[in-house]
Amino acid sequence: MNDELETLAADLGAALLARGEWLAAAESCTGGWLAQSVTAIAGSSAWFDRGFVTYSNEAKMDMLGVPENTLERHGAVSEATARAMAQGALAHSRADWAVAITGIAGPSGGSPDKPVGTVCFAWASKEGGCEAQTCHFSGDRAAVRQQSVRHALLGLLQRLEATPLLA
């Protein structure tokens, strides 16, 4: 595993463990890479609940409850879909936090509106907050996927650090 991803995953795990909180992941274009990164950390069973690999639209609907009209109106690669994925991961797990990743890793599949390298993220907490963001990464398929996992882990760590622990 990439050293930076391992460090981010370990830092994330330490933060979740200190808070007594759990994580779930909902992944599309990364195909479980984020879940693999966090489960590579010894002791992750104390803070990582589960991962959903929802590559197809049907999987997003069946496993996470993403509304069909969200996919039809906004597409699989959209902030609306990422939000629905993150919220679905929370609803279908015991997690306190969820992260979702959906994008176009390439080398094909892009369009003028959503070129290869477009990746949408969402970070949701059980307390009700859900933030989404779209990024555009460069490089080949592996580079886009790796940058996506890095961004998702870093974004979650930043949100955890910015959220006070409720007593």
Order of alpha helices (4+ residues) and beta strands (2+ residues): alpha-beta-alpha-beta-alpha-alpha-alpha-beta-beta-beta-alpha
